[in-house]
């Protein structure tokens, strides 16, 4: 076994690898960029080395420097994690040539599966089922268009050397083919440095089922359960579970054996995942093989009771697999969701910024959190915006799902946008609970999952929750004021200080408190709370729309302990008691109610100018790079027409005209960097004839 391991990665997966390596008595070496100077994985490792600038090309993709650091540190092995250099055959080969063990398959195996086209040919020879398609080397536009028209629609265009949904387009008709090819090419070259594409028939409602395989250098290869990854957005996995629900024993074995055949066909060693599309008739087709540890490997660990990183280190150091196929046991069910810094209400645009409040669910044998982020860390726009992976396990699928719902309700984040409520809506969806899903699940139910197009009952429930949140926000403001006043009184030596007056009411007369709160919709809520006192307890009367509310409460630490009643003269007769965690930074604060979070800003009661929503559509939605202009200055455009394409976090976004008009200015050229909120273009409204 190695005595020192270098982890050529960052964030969550680096922390995950360090944890197992240190438990095995292996010293760990971390790497960091400018953005990761104080990162969690750096703090966890036994030692760390500086790589360079924040951009991956200046740091985590510098293979030669990483190997040099490995030699300097005395590390005998390099674990690449996932992403970055994990599936880079050239890097794996250089490790081998430098006498450093690469914790993964051989360079030849990576190369075999690195091209989706070549992989299809290898799998076909190994009798692994394939979806019909075009995987040829001729990549001329006219050839691809011709092949697409001959294949029929719908079809899927994919980057041959890609993954994670990058360089992928679904094409519904011949009219869309050429534009889709060119767009996929641009994204593929940007993300993977290779613009080769492949095409295949698009199955309408397949499931995405993958099989974890493991092989050693002695010719042993087994499969360790299967996983369902059908809940996807833009071909990126959102929810994963193991084992895949609803598979017959015979189908499960057939897929497992096909996955092993795929691995053996390329003399595979280490951890790998063979991904299949499972059609509604039970047929399954090879999609691709990931020659690395998958993001979703924890669900397999929880149902098998095995540590896959430990297995990786054992195999890479020359040991045999710990188990034979007959010894593999599956127990219980597990789910994983990816907590992301992104805005579901704004087309899931990635978010960056400071995570100024973080409270994670309590971990146990049922709840696991894999994370590389701590409170007050900054989510950088240079890397994937994943905050953590939340994994739950229990004896059965329904019980594991209930664990997931509860854990999501206990996960509290503020400071930036996140997808916790969106994930909770998936977990609570009836179709998901019944395992009635395919890869288009989010497309089918998306509006409801992000809180739009709700049923009448669901809309009423959400409206009531928002009203309750606003009332509690007002109550919190008053409780926070009193707490501040009390602290000032305690710290004051002046017995006549005005800070000593903390009761907030006048004898025999009601006090009226004014509160102004700006919500996430940029709406100013002017609230008036009338304070009365019964015995020694303060109550507040508040009207929101046509609803009369009575509130009382106190702030204990970071939690508001509140009582709230609707249309009641007696607070105690119909009061609802609730404990609401609150994060507070400056004038901003967030209330956490179930899986929902409600953010407000306390403001002065002046009129706030509304921003021009139309102009906002021409602003950069995040930090990124301009890819190309779609129009020129002076061109006439229609509402919704693309003005330019920008790239952020390896995804392309089209900036569209908000109305019919004339392009009067393009403020940035292709290749230029832009920051979130910058005005990218100017469109003048067309004059009516």
C-alpha positions as CSV (number, residue, x, y, z in Angstrom):
1,X,0.0,0.0,0.0
2,X,1.1,3.5,-0.7
3,X,2.4,5.7,2.2
4,X,1.6,9.0,0.5
5,X,-1.1,10.0,-2.0
6,X,-1.5,13.2,-4.0
7,X,-5.1,14.2,-4.8
8,X,-5.2,16.0,-8.2
9,X,-8.5,17.6,-7.5
10,X,-10.4,20.0,-5.2
11,X,-13.6,20.5,-3.3
12,X,-15.9,17.7,-2.3
13,X,-14.2,14.8,-4.0
14,X,-10.8,15.8,-2.7
15,X,-12.2,15.8,0.9
16,X,-13.8,12.5,0.2
17,X,-10.6,10.9,-0.9
18,X,-8.5,12.4,1.9
19,X,-10.9,11.0,4.5
20,X,-10.5,7.4,3.3
21,X,-6.8,7.7,2.7
22,X,-6.1,9.0,6.1
23,X,-8.3,6.3,7.7
24,X,-6.0,3.8,5.9
25,X,-2.9,5.4,7.3
26,X,-1.9,7.0,4.0
27,X,-0.5,10.6,4.2
28,X,-2.2,13.0,1.8
29,X,-1.0,15.9,-0.4
30,X,-3.5,18.5,-1.6
31,X,-3.2,21.0,-4.4
32,X,-4.7,24.5,-4.5
33,X,-5.3,27.4,-6.8
34,X,-5.6,31.1,-6.0
35,X,-9.3,30.6,-5.4
36,X,-8.7,27.6,-3.1
37,X,-6.1,29.1,-0.8
38,X,-8.2,28.5,2.3
39,X,-10.3,25.7,1.0
40,X,-11.5,22.8,3.1
41,X,-9.6,20.1,1.2
42,X,-6.3,22.1,1.9
43,X,-7.1,22.2,5.6
44,X,-7.8,18.5,5.7
45,X,-4.7,17.3,3.9
46,X,-1.4,16.5,5.6
47,X,0.4,18.9,3.3
48,X,-0.5,21.0,0.2
49,X,1.1,22.7,-2.8
50,X,0.2,25.8,-4.8
51,X,-0.6,25.3,-8.4
52,X,-1.4,28.7,-9.9
53,X,-4.3,30.9,-11.0
54,X,-8.0,30.2,-10.3
55,X,-8.9,29.1,-13.8
56,X,-8.6,25.3,-14.3
57,X,-6.2,25.8,-17.2
58,X,-3.9,27.6,-14.8
59,X,-4.1,25.1,-12.0
60,X,-5.9,21.8,-11.9
61,X,-5.3,21.0,-15.5
62,X,-1.5,21.5,-15.4
63,X,-0.6,17.8,-15.6
64,X,3.2,18.2,-15.8
65,X,3.3,20.5,-12.8
66,X,1.1,18.1,-10.8
67,X,3.5,15.2,-11.6
68,X,6.4,17.4,-10.6
69,X,4.8,18.2,-7.3
70,X,4.0,14.5,-6.7
71,X,7.7,13.6,-7.1
72,X,8.8,16.5,-4.9
73,X,6.4,15.5,-2.2
74,X,7.3,11.9,-2.3
75,X,3.8,10.7,-3.2
76,X,3.8,7.3,-4.8
77,X,0.3,7.7,-6.3
78,X,-2.0,10.3,-7.8
79,X,-5.8,10.1,-7.4
80,X,-7.5,12.3,-10.0
81,X,-11.0,12.2,-8.5
82,X,-13.6,13.1,-11.1
83,X,-13.5,15.9,-13.7
84,X,-10.2,17.8,-14.5
85,X,-7.6,15.1,-15.5
86,X,-9.5,12.1,-14.3
87,X,-10.2,10.8,-17.8
88,X,-7.1,12.3,-19.5
89,X,-5.2,9.4,-21.1
90,X,-2.1,11.5,-21.7
91,X,-1.9,12.4,-18.0
92,X,-2.4,8.8,-17.0
93,X,0.4,7.7,-19.3
94,X,2.8,10.4,-18.0
95,X,2.1,9.2,-14.5
96,X,3.0,5.7,-15.5
97,X,6.2,6.9,-17.3
98,X,7.2,8.9,-14.2
99,X,6.9,5.8,-12.0
100,X,3.8,7.2,-10.2
101,X,0.7,5.1,-9.8
102,X,-2.4,6.5,-11.4
103,X,-5.4,5.6,-9.3
104,X,-7.6,4.6,-12.2
105,X,-7.5,2.5,-15.4
106,X,-4.6,2.4,-17.8
107,X,-4.1,5.1,-20.4
108,X,-5.1,2.7,-23.1
109,X,-8.5,1.9,-21.4
110,X,-9.2,5.6,-20.9
111,X,-8.3,6.3,-24.5
112,X,-10.6,3.5,-25.7
113,X,-13.6,5.0,-23.9
114,X,-12.6,8.6,-24.3
115,X,-14.1,8.7,-27.8
116,X,-17.7,7.8,-27.7
117,X,-17.5,6.8,-31.4
118,X,-14.6,4.3,-30.8
119,X,-16.3,3.1,-27.6
120,X,-19.4,2.2,-29.6
121,X,-17.3,0.1,-32.0
122,X,-15.6,-1.7,-29.1
123,X,-18.9,-2.4,-27.4
124,X,-20.5,-3.7,-30.6
125,X,-17.6,-6.2,-31.0
126,X,-18.2,-7.3,-27.4
127,X,-21.9,-7.8,-28.1
128,X,-23.0,-5.0,-25.8
129,X,-26.4,-3.6,-27.1
130,X,-26.1,-0.3,-28.9
131,X,-28.5,2.5,-30.0
132,X,-28.4,3.0,-33.8
133,X,-26.5,6.1,-34.8
134,X,-23.6,7.7,-36.7
135,X,-20.1,7.5,-35.0
136,X,-17.9,8.1,-38.1
137,X,-14.7,10.2,-38.4
138,X,-16.0,12.3,-41.3
139,X,-17.3,15.4,-39.6
140,X,-18.2,17.7,-42.5
141,X,-21.4,19.6,-42.0
142,X,-23.0,18.2,-45.1
143,X,-22.1,14.7,-44.1
144,X,-23.5,15.1,-40.6
145,X,-26.7,16.8,-41.9
146,X,-27.2,14.0,-44.4
147,X,-26.7,11.3,-41.8
148,X,-29.1,13.0,-39.5
149,X,-31.8,13.2,-42.1
150,X,-31.3,9.6,-43.0
151,X,-31.5,8.5,-39.3
152,X,-34.7,10.3,-38.7
153,X,-35.9,12.4,-35.8
154,X,-35.7,13.0,-32.9
155,X,-32.0,12.5,-32.7
156,X,-29.2,13.3,-30.2
157,X,-26.0,15.1,-31.1
158,X,-23.2,14.5,-28.6
159,X,-19.6,15.6,-28.2
160,X,-17.6,12.5,-28.9
161,X,-15.1,13.3,-26.2
162,X,-17.5,14.9,-23.7
163,X,-19.7,14.3,-20.7
164,X,-21.9,16.1,-18.2
165,X,-24.3,17.3,-20.8
166,X,-21.7,19.6,-22.5
167,X,-21.8,19.7,-26.3
168,X,-25.2,17.8,-26.4
169,X,-28.2,18.8,-28.4
170,X,-31.6,17.2,-29.0
171,X,-32.8,17.8,-32.6
172,X,-36.5,17.5,-33.4
173,X,-36.5,18.3,-37.2
174,X,-34.3,18.8,-40.2
175,X,-34.5,22.5,-40.0
176,X,-32.7,22.5,-36.6
177,X,-29.8,20.2,-37.5
178,X,-27.1,22.6,-38.9
179,X,-27.5,25.1,-36.1
180,X,-27.4,22.4,-33.4
181,X,-24.2,20.9,-35.0
182,X,-22.4,24.2,-35.0
183,X,-23.5,25.1,-31.4
184,X,-22.5,21.6,-30.1
185,X,-19.1,21.9,-31.8
186,X,-18.4,25.3,-30.1
187,X,-19.3,24.0,-26.7
188,X,-17.4,20.7,-27.2
189,X,-14.2,22.5,-28.2
190,X,-14.5,24.9,-25.3
191,X,-15.2,22.2,-22.7
192,X,-13.0,19.3,-24.0
193,X,-10.6,20.7,-26.6
194,X,-12.1,18.4,-29.3
195,X,-15.0,19.2,-31.5
196,X,-15.8,15.7,-32.9
197,X,-19.5,14.8,-32.7
198,X,-21.6,11.7,-32.9
199,X,-25.3,11.2,-33.5
200,X,-27.8,8.6,-32.4
201,X,-31.5,8.0,-32.3
202,X,-33.1,9.7,-29.3
203,X,-35.3,7.5,-27.2
204,X,-38.3,9.5,-26.0
205,X,-38.8,8.2,-22.5
206,X,-35.9,6.0,-21.5
207,X,-34.4,5.6,-18.0
208,X,-30.8,6.1,-17.3
209,X,-29.5,3.1,-15.4
210,X,-25.8,2.6,-14.8
211,X,-23.8,-0.2,-13.3
212,X,-20.7,0.1,-11.1
213,X,-17.9,-2.2,-12.1
214,X,-14.6,-2.9,-10.5
215,X,-11.6,-4.8,-11.9
216,X,-8.1,-5.7,-10.7
217,X,-4.8,-6.5,-12.4
218,X,-5.4,-10.3,-11.9
219,X,-8.3,-10.5,-14.4
220,X,-11.1,-10.3,-11.8
221,X,-14.1,-8.0,-12.7
222,X,-17.4,-7.7,-10.9
223,X,-20.4,-5.4,-10.8
224,X,-21.5,-3.7,-7.5
225,X,-25.2,-3.0,-7.9
226,X,-26.8,-0.6,-10.3
227,X,-28.0,3.0,-10.0
228,X,-30.9,4.9,-11.5
229,X,-29.9,8.4,-12.7
230,X,-33.0,9.3,-14.7
231,X,-33.7,12.5,-12.9
232,X,-31.7,14.9,-15.0
233,X,-31.6,18.5,-16.1
234,X,-29.8,19.3,-19.4
235,X,-28.4,15.8,-19.3
236,X,-26.8,16.4,-15.9
237,X,-27.8,14.2,-13.1
238,X,-29.9,15.7,-10.3
239,X,-31.0,12.7,-8.2
240,X,-29.4,9.2,-8.1
241,X,-30.5,6.1,-6.3
242,X,-29.4,2.5,-5.8
243,X,-30.5,0.0,-6.6
244,X,-32.5,1.1,-9.6
245,X,-36.2,0.5,-8.8
246,X,-38.4,-1.8,-10.7
247,X,-35.8,-4.0,-12.4
248,X,-36.5,-7.7,-12.4
249,X,-33.7,-9.9,-11.1
250,X,-33.1,-11.2,-14.6
251,X,-32.8,-7.7,-16.1
252,X,-30.5,-6.7,-13.3
253,X,-28.2,-9.6,-13.9
254,X,-28.2,-9.0,-17.7
255,X,-27.2,-5.4,-17.3
256,X,-24.5,-6.3,-14.7
257,X,-23.0,-9.0,-17.0
258,X,-23.1,-6.6,-20.0
259,X,-21.2,-4.0,-17.9
260,X,-18.6,-6.5,-16.9
261,X,-18.2,-7.6,-20.6
262,X,-17.7,-3.9,-21.5
263,X,-15.0,-3.5,-18.9
264,X,-13.2,-6.7,-19.9
265,X,-13.3,-5.7,-23.6
266,X,-10.8,-2.9,-22.8
267,X,-8.8,-4.8,-20.1
268,X,-10.1,-2.4,-17.5
269,X,-8.7,-1.9,-14.0
270,X,-10.1,0.0,-11.1
271,X,-13.5,1.7,-10.6
272,X,-15.7,2.4,-13.6
273,X,-19.3,2.9,-14.6
274,X,-21.1,1.6,-17.6
275,X,-24.1,3.7,-18.5
276,X,-27.2,2.3,-20.2
277,X,-30.4,3.7,-21.6
278,X,-33.3,1.4,-20.5
279,X,-36.3,1.6,-22.8
280,X,-39.9,1.1,-21.8
281,X,-40.0,-2.4,-23.2
282,X,-37.0,-3.6,-21.0
283,X,-34.4,-3.3,-23.8
284,X,-31.2,-1.6,-22.7
285,X,-28.5,0.0,-24.8
286,X,-24.9,1.0,-24.0
287,X,-24.5,4.8,-23.8
288,X,-21.0,5.3,-22.5
289,X,-18.4,4.2,-19.9
290,X,-17.0,6.6,-17.4
291,X,-13.4,5.5,-16.6
292,X,-13.3,7.1,-13.1
293,X,-15.1,7.3,-9.8
294,X,-18.6,8.7,-10.3
295,X,-20.1,11.6,-8.4
296,X,-22.9,9.3,-7.3
297,X,-20.7,6.5,-5.9
298,X,-21.9,7.0,-2.3
299,X,-25.3,5.4,-3.0
300,X,-23.5,2.2,-4.1
301,X,-21.3,2.4,-1.0
302,X,-24.4,2.6,1.3
303,X,-26.2,-0.3,-0.2
304,X,-23.1,-2.6,-0.5
305,X,-21.4,-1.5,2.7
306,X,-18.1,-1.0,0.8
307,X,-15.7,2.0,0.6
308,X,-15.0,2.4,-3.1
309,X,-12.1,4.8,-2.6
310,X,-10.5,2.2,-0.4
311,X,-11.0,-0.4,-3.2
312,X,-9.4,2.0,-5.7
313,X,-6.3,2.4,-3.5
314,X,-6.1,-1.3,-3.0
315,X,-6.3,-2.2,-6.6
316,X,-3.9,0.6,-7.7
317,X,-1.4,-0.7,-5.2
318,X,-1.6,-4.2,-6.7
319,X,-4.1,-6.0,-4.5
320,X,-6.9,-8.2,-5.6
321,X,-10.6,-7.2,-5.3
322,X,-11.8,-7.7,-1.8
323,X,-15.0,-9.6,-2.9
324,X,-16.0,-12.0,-5.6
325,X,-19.3,-11.5,-7.5
326,X,-21.0,-14.2,-5.3
327,X,-20.0,-12.3,-2.2
328,X,-21.6,-9.0,-3.2
329,X,-24.6,-8.2,-1.0
330,X,-27.2,-5.4,-1.5
331,X,-29.0,-4.2,1.5
332,X,-31.5,-1.4,1.7
333,X,-31.9,1.6,-0.6
334,X,-30.1,4.9,-1.0
335,X,-30.6,8.3,-2.6
336,X,-28.3,11.1,-3.5
337,X,-29.1,14.7,-4.4
338,X,-26.6,17.4,-5.4
339,X,-26.9,20.7,-3.6
340,X,-26.0,23.4,-6.1
341,X,-25.5,27.1,-6.0
342,X,-28.0,27.9,-8.8
343,X,-31.2,29.7,-9.3
344,X,-34.1,27.4,-10.3
345,X,-36.3,30.5,-10.8
346,X,-33.9,31.9,-13.4
347,X,-33.3,28.9,-15.7
348,X,-31.0,27.3,-13.1
349,X,-28.2,29.8,-13.8
350,X,-25.2,29.0,-11.6
351,X,-24.6,31.3,-8.7
352,X,-21.4,32.5,-7.2
353,X,-20.7,34.4,-4.0
354,X,-20.2,34.0,-0.3
355,X,-22.0,31.2,1.6
356,X,-22.6,33.3,4.7
357,X,-24.9,30.8,6.5
358,X,-24.7,27.0,6.4
359,X,-26.5,24.5,8.7
360,X,-26.4,20.9,7.5
361,X,-28.6,18.1,8.6
362,X,-27.2,15.9,11.4
363,X,-25.2,13.0,10.0
364,X,-25.9,9.4,11.1
365,X,-26.1,5.9,9.7
366,X,-29.1,7.2,7.7
367,X,-27.8,10.6,6.5
368,X,-24.4,11.3,4.9
369,X,-23.0,14.6,3.6
370,X,-20.0,14.8,1.3
371,X,-18.9,18.4,1.0
372,X,-15.9,20.6,0.4
373,X,-17.6,23.8,1.5
374,X,-17.8,25.5,4.9
375,X,-19.7,28.5,6.1
376,X,-18.3,31.8,4.8
377,X,-16.5,30.0,1.9
378,X,-16.9,31.6,-1.5
379,X,-18.5,29.7,-4.4
380,X,-16.3,30.6,-7.3
381,X,-17.4,31.1,-10.9
382,X,-14.3,29.2,-11.9
383,X,-15.5,25.8,-10.9
384,X,-18.7,23.6,-10.7
385,X,-21.1,25.3,-8.3
386,X,-21.8,22.1,-6.3
387,X,-22.1,22.8,-2.5
388,X,-22.4,19.2,-1.4
389,X,-23.9,15.8,-1.9
390,X,-26.7,14.8,0.4
391,X,-27.1,11.0,0.7
392,X,-29.7,9.1,2.7
393,X,-30.2,5.3,3.3
394,X,-32.7,3.1,4.9
395,X,-34.1,-0.4,4.8
396,X,-36.5,0.3,1.9
397,X,-37.0,2.9,-0.8
398,X,-40.0,4.6,0.8
399,X,-38.1,4.9,4.1
400,X,-34.9,6.2,2.4
401,X,-37.0,8.7,0.5
402,X,-38.6,10.0,3.7
403,X,-35.2,10.4,5.2
404,X,-34.3,12.5,2.2
405,X,-37.3,14.7,2.5
406,X,-36.6,15.3,6.2
407,X,-32.9,16.0,5.6
408,X,-33.7,18.5,2.9
409,X,-36.0,20.3,5.3
410,X,-33.1,20.5,7.7
411,X,-30.6,21.9,5.2
412,X,-30.3,25.7,5.5
413,X,-28.2,28.0,3.2
414,X,-28.2,31.7,2.7
415,X,-26.0,34.2,0.9
416,X,-26.7,32.9,-2.6
417,X,-29.3,31.1,-4.6
418,X,-29.6,27.3,-4.2
419,X,-31.7,24.3,-5.4
420,X,-32.8,22.8,-2.0
421,X,-36.5,23.5,-2.5
422,X,-36.4,22.3,-6.0
423,X,-34.9,19.0,-4.9
424,X,-37.4,18.7,-2.1
425,X,-40.2,19.1,-4.6
426,X,-38.8,16.3,-6.7
427,X,-38.5,14.0,-3.6
428,X,-42.1,14.8,-2.6
429,X,-43.6,14.4,-6.1
430,X,-46.1,11.5,-6.3
431,X,-44.6,10.2,-9.6
432,X,-41.1,10.1,-8.2
433,X,-42.4,8.4,-5.0
434,X,-44.0,5.7,-7.3
435,X,-40.8,5.4,-9.3
436,X,-42.8,6.5,-12.4
437,X,-40.1,8.4,-14.2
438,X,-37.8,8.7,-17.2
439,X,-35.0,11.0,-18.3
440,X,-37.7,13.7,-19.2
441,X,-39.1,13.8,-15.7
442,X,-38.0,17.4,-15.0
443,X,-39.0,18.5,-18.4
444,X,-42.5,17.0,-17.8
445,X,-43.0,18.4,-14.3
446,X,-40.6,21.3,-14.3
447,X,-43.1,24.1,-13.8
448,X,-44.5,22.5,-10.7
449,X,-41.1,21.5,-9.4
450,X,-39.9,25.2,-9.4
451,X,-43.1,26.4,-8.0
452,X,-44.9,27.5,-11.2
453,X,-48.2,26.1,-12.6
454,X,-49.3,24.6,-9.3
455,X,-52.6,22.9,-8.7
456,X,-55.2,25.1,-6.9
457,X,-54.6,23.4,-3.6
458,X,-50.8,23.6,-3.9
459,X,-50.9,27.2,-5.0
460,X,-53.1,28.1,-2.0
461,X,-50.8,26.3,0.3
462,X,-47.7,28.1,-1.1
463,X,-49.5,31.4,-0.9
464,X,-50.4,30.8,2.7
465,X,-46.7,29.8,3.4
466,X,-45.5,33.1,1.8
467,X,-47.9,35.1,3.9
468,X,-46.8,33.3,7.0
469,X,-43.2,33.9,6.1
470,X,-43.8,37.6,5.6
471,X,-45.6,37.9,9.0
472,X,-42.8,36.0,10.7
473,X,-40.2,38.2,9.0
474,X,-41.9,41.3,10.5
475,X,-42.0,39.6,13.9
476,X,-38.3,38.7,13.6
477,X,-37.5,42.3,12.9
478,X,-39.2,43.5,16.1
479,X,-37.6,40.6,18.1
480,X,-34.2,41.4,16.7
481,X,-34.6,45.1,17.6
482,X,-35.5,44.2,21.1
483,X,-32.6,41.9,21.4
484,X,-30.2,44.6,20.1
485,X,-31.7,47.1,22.5
486,X,-31.4,44.7,25.4
487,X,-27.7,44.1,24.6
488,X,-27.1,47.8,24.5
489,X,-28.9,48.3,27.8
490,X,-26.8,45.6,29.4
491,X,-23.6,47.1,28.0
492,X,-24.6,50.7,29.0
493,X,-23.5,52.3,32.3
494,X,-26.1,55.0,31.9
495,X,-29.4,54.1,33.7
496,X,-31.2,56.8,31.7
497,X,-30.0,55.5,28.3
498,X,-32.8,55.3,25.7
499,X,-31.4,51.8,24.9
500,X,-32.9,50.7,28.2
501,X,-36.4,51.1,27.0
502,X,-36.8,47.7,25.4
503,X,-40.5,46.9,26.1
504,X,-41.7,48.6,22.9
505,X,-45.1,49.8,24.3
506,X,-46.6,52.7,26.3
507,X,-48.7,52.1,29.4
508,X,-52.4,51.9,28.7
509,X,-51.7,52.6,25.0
510,X,-50.8,50.5,22.1
511,X,-47.5,50.9,20.3
512,X,-47.4,50.9,16.5
513,X,-44.3,49.6,14.8
514,X,-43.4,50.2,11.1
515,X,-41.5,47.6,9.2
516,X,-40.4,47.8,5.5
517,X,-39.1,44.6,3.9
518,X,-37.8,44.1,0.4
519,X,-38.5,40.6,-0.9
520,X,-36.8,38.6,-3.6
521,X,-39.3,39.9,-6.2
522,X,-38.0,43.4,-5.5
523,X,-41.4,44.2,-3.9
524,X,-41.4,46.5,-0.9
525,X,-43.8,45.3,1.8
526,X,-44.8,48.1,4.2
527,X,-46.1,46.5,7.4
528,X,-47.7,48.0,10.5
529,X,-47.7,46.0,13.7
530,X,-49.8,47.1,16.7
531,X,-48.3,46.0,20.0
532,X,-50.4,45.1,23.0
533,X,-49.5,43.4,26.3
534,X,-51.4,40.7,28.1
535,X,-49.9,40.0,31.5
536,X,-46.1,39.9,30.8
537,X,-46.3,38.9,27.1
538,X,-46.3,41.1,24.1
539,X,-48.6,40.4,21.1
540,X,-48.6,42.1,17.7
541,X,-51.6,42.6,15.5
542,X,-50.9,42.6,11.8
543,X,-53.0,42.8,8.6
544,X,-51.6,41.3,5.4
545,X,-54.0,41.8,2.5
546,X,-57.4,40.8,4.0
547,X,-56.0,38.5,6.6
548,X,-55.8,39.6,10.3
549,X,-52.9,38.0,12.2
550,X,-51.8,37.9,15.8
551,X,-48.2,37.1,16.6
552,X,-45.9,36.7,19.5
553,X,-42.4,35.3,20.0
554,X,-38.8,35.6,21.0
555,X,-35.5,35.2,19.4
556,X,-33.3,32.5,21.0
557,X,-29.9,32.3,19.4
558,X,-30.5,31.9,15.6
559,X,-34.1,30.6,16.0
560,X,-37.3,32.6,16.1
561,X,-39.7,30.9,18.5
562,X,-43.1,32.2,17.3
563,X,-46.8,31.8,17.9
564,X,-49.1,32.9,15.1
565,X,-52.9,32.9,14.8
566,X,-55.2,33.9,12.0
567,X,-58.5,35.7,12.5
568,X,-58.5,34.9,16.2
569,X,-59.3,37.2,19.2
570,X,-57.5,34.8,21.5
571,X,-53.9,34.0,20.7
572,X,-53.9,30.9,22.8
573,X,-57.1,29.3,21.4
574,X,-55.9,28.9,17.8
575,X,-52.2,29.6,17.9
576,X,-49.7,27.8,15.8
577,X,-46.3,27.4,17.4
578,X,-43.3,27.3,15.1
579,X,-39.6,27.4,15.4
580,X,-38.0,29.2,12.4
581,X,-34.2,29.2,11.9
582,X,-33.0,32.6,10.7
583,X,-29.7,33.8,9.2
584,X,-28.9,37.5,9.4
585,X,-26.1,39.4,7.7
586,X,-26.2,43.1,7.7
587,X,-29.7,44.2,6.6
588,X,-30.3,40.9,4.9
589,X,-32.0,38.0,6.6
590,X,-33.4,34.6,5.6
591,X,-36.1,32.5,7.2
592,X,-36.1,28.7,6.7
593,X,-39.6,27.1,6.7
594,X,-39.4,23.5,5.8
595,X,-37.4,23.1,2.6
596,X,-38.2,26.7,1.6
597,X,-36.2,29.7,2.3
598,X,-37.5,33.3,2.3
599,X,-35.0,36.1,2.0
600,X,-35.7,39.8,2.9
601,X,-33.9,43.0,3.2
602,X,-34.8,45.5,6.0
603,X,-35.1,48.9,4.4
604,X,-36.1,52.4,5.2
605,X,-39.7,53.2,4.2
606,X,-38.8,55.2,1.1
607,X,-40.0,54.5,-2.4
608,X,-37.6,52.2,-4.2
609,X,-37.3,52.5,-7.9
610,X,-38.1,49.4,-9.8
611,X,-35.4,48.2,-12.2
612,X,-36.1,48.1,-15.9
613,X,-36.9,44.4,-16.4
614,X,-36.5,44.7,-20.2
615,X,-33.0,46.1,-19.9
616,X,-32.1,43.3,-17.5
617,X,-32.5,40.7,-20.3
618,X,-29.6,42.3,-22.1
619,X,-27.3,42.1,-19.0
620,X,-24.9,39.2,-18.3
621,X,-26.7,36.7,-16.1
622,X,-23.4,35.7,-14.5
623,X,-19.6,36.1,-15.0
624,X,-18.5,34.6,-18.3
625,X,-17.0,35.0,-21.7
626,X,-18.6,36.2,-24.9
627,X,-18.5,33.4,-27.5
628,X,-19.9,35.0,-30.6
629,X,-22.3,37.7,-32.0
630,X,-25.4,36.5,-33.7
631,X,-26.3,39.9,-35.1
632,X,-24.5,43.2,-36.1
633,X,-25.0,46.8,-35.1
634,X,-27.8,48.2,-37.2
635,X,-29.6,44.9,-37.6
636,X,-33.3,44.7,-37.0
637,X,-34.3,42.1,-34.4
638,X,-37.5,40.6,-33.1
639,X,-38.4,39.9,-29.5
640,X,-36.7,36.7,-28.4
641,X,-34.1,36.7,-31.2
642,X,-30.6,35.9,-30.1
643,X,-28.2,38.8,-29.9
644,X,-25.0,37.1,-28.8
645,X,-23.8,33.9,-27.1
646,X,-21.9,33.8,-23.9
647,X,-20.3,31.0,-22.0
648,X,-20.2,30.5,-18.3
649,X,-19.1,27.4,-16.4
650,X,-18.7,25.5,-19.7
651,X,-22.3,26.1,-20.7
652,X,-23.6,28.4,-23.5
653,X,-26.3,31.0,-22.9
654,X,-28.0,33.0,-25.6
655,X,-28.7,36.7,-24.8
656,X,-32.0,37.6,-26.5
657,X,-33.7,40.8,-27.5
658,X,-36.5,41.8,-25.1
659,X,-38.5,43.4,-27.9
660,X,-38.6,44.3,-31.6
661,X,-36.0,46.9,-32.4
662,X,-32.7,47.9,-33.9
663,X,-29.3,46.8,-32.4
664,X,-27.7,50.1,-31.6
665,X,-24.6,48.8,-29.7
666,X,-22.7,45.6,-28.9
667,X,-20.5,46.4,-25.9
668,X,-18.2,43.3,-25.9
669,X,-16.4,41.3,-28.6
670,X,-16.0,37.5,-28.8
671,X,-13.4,36.3,-26.3
672,X,-13.9,39.2,-23.8
673,X,-14.7,38.5,-20.2
674,X,-17.8,40.0,-18.7
675,X,-19.1,40.2,-15.1
676,X,-22.5,39.5,-13.7
677,X,-24.9,42.4,-14.4
678,X,-22.9,44.1,-17.2
679,X,-25.0,45.5,-20.0
680,X,-23.9,43.5,-23.1
681,X,-25.9,45.2,-25.9
682,X,-28.4,48.0,-26.6
683,X,-31.5,47.6,-28.6
684,X,-33.6,50.6,-29.7
685,X,-37.3,50.1,-29.9
686,X,-38.5,50.1,-33.5
687,X,-40.5,53.2,-34.5
688,X,-44.0,52.4,-35.5
689,X,-44.8,53.3,-39.1
